[in-house]
Amino acid sequence: MFINLEQLPADPILGLIKQFGEDPREHKIDLGVGVYKDNQGLTPVMQAVQHAEQKLFADQTTKSYIGPLGVPQFNEAMKLLVLGQRHSVLNEQRIALVQTPGGCGALRVAAELIKRSHGAPTIWVSEPTWGNHTPLLGDSGLNIRSYPYYDFGKHRIQFDAMLSCLNQVPAGDFVLFHGSCHNPSGADLTREQWQQLVQLVQRRGFTPFIDLAYQGFGEGTEQDAYGFRLMAEQLPECVLAVSCSKNFGLYRERVGALAVTTETVASAQAVTTHIARVVRGIYSMPPSHGALIVAQILADPNLYKVWQEELSQMRQRLLHTRANLVEQLRQRGLGDRFDFLAREKGMFSFLGLKPEQVVALAEQFAIHMLGNSRISVCGLNGANIDYFAEALAAVSAR
Ligand SMILES: Cc1ncc(COP(=O)(O)O)c(C=O)c1O
């Protein structure tokens, strides 16, 4: 019967990887890349991870099963990382938190949990949102609708339009927010906007679902959790998908967590049993290696310090690259046209180019990005940023 399956069209990101790989020019630049790269264009294993991993290898005594909820010490440490030391939810133990295979695993398990408890409600995602949200949430049977978020012309959040759309969302639906470093726009909600959203949720009664895939990449691990902490504090229930892929550089180890904050302790316990049931039916249990590394780093004050310093360097590099690019473009006569790049956070931004300008950058300058001109800032470094600014100025003049 598989003979009946027809080949699917290529995924745009995979298509871009192929296009970049086939470009023979030595000075080519990859701005599609979805992982952090340092100024040498590398994605090295973090020092804190190396130390934790060595200790892990020396100390481990078994490879026995860990169970559907994952590594217990990881789960406890992650509660502190996402909520902070003194959050009311933590004191009152109104949280279910379960280790998952990456942030993707958390999103998918959350969707299955929502289906068990709410039937097939609608989940509202920002327009635009990360491309994988639709398959991860929609393939479980949730209905996906979108709310206005990013104004591509003005390069800022269209907050009024967002509010008026969310004002129509009924109780029982879910609304997905990006905790920090919005992917793909880099445009983040301000603290005031998060506060306004909390009031709106209180009026409407829907459930917020926060995707926190870049904690520490925006302003810091504490600051980037502001939206989630506020919502968890002020609202009866909140869903959180966390990824440790970027901030611990553990991409291929598949480390993440799904958390649900609840009204009561009993509800948190009940939710945990349902998550365990969902996990049993999909992948039985998550891998332990990466979670043990994260648990080790978060438990050891010296390793924690090393990790925070490395994370800070990554964050500073992103901020510096953004500011440097704006400056370079200003020097090439582009005025304030690209100033938004320095206001946006994290790895991604839209340049706002026309499709033919994107094609010209690829064909004439060997600079590769998605067709909608979304770039990954990490693709730029000291060796290529001048060349990129020159090329962008050239195609922008056309
Ligand atoms: C917005 C967002 N959510 C979730 C994830 C999930 O990441 P992972 O499954 O690799 O932990 C990513 C990764 O790129 C992301 O950008």
The ligand as a MOL file (V3000), in Angstrom:
LIG
                    3D

  0  0  0     0  0            999 V3000
M  V30 BEGIN CTAB
M  V30 COUNTS 16 16 0 0 0
M  V30 BEGIN ATOM
M  V30 1 C 9.8550 28.4650 18.9990 0
M  V30 2 C 10.4540 27.1190 19.2070 0
M  V30 3 N 9.8160 26.2500 19.9910 0
M  V30 4 C 10.2990 25.0270 20.2220 0
M  V30 5 C 11.4710 24.6080 19.6470 0
M  V30 6 C 11.8830 23.1940 19.9490 0
M  V30 7 O 13.1790 22.8760 20.0090 0
M  V30 8 P 13.7270 21.4410 20.3670 0
M  V30 9 O 12.6800 20.4210 20.1250 0
M  V30 10 O 14.9080 21.2720 19.4990 0
M  V30 11 O 14.0860 21.4960 21.8180 0
M  V30 12 C 12.1740 25.4800 18.7960 0
M  V30 13 C 13.4040 25.0810 18.1030 0
M  V30 14 O 13.8670 25.6540 17.1670 0
M  V30 15 C 11.6460 26.7720 18.5810 0
M  V30 16 O 12.2710 27.6670 17.8000 0
M  V30 END ATOM
M  V30 BEGIN BOND
M  V30 1 1 1 2
M  V30 2 1 2 3
M  V30 3 2 2 15
M  V30 4 2 3 4
M  V30 5 1 4 5
M  V30 6 1 5 6
M  V30 7 2 5 12
M  V30 8 1 6 7
M  V30 9 1 7 8
M  V30 10 2 8 9
M  V30 11 1 8 10
M  V30 12 1 8 11
M  V30 13 1 12 13
M  V30 14 1 12 15
M  V30 15 2 13 14
M  V30 16 1 15 16
M  V30 END BOND
M  V30 END CTAB
M  END
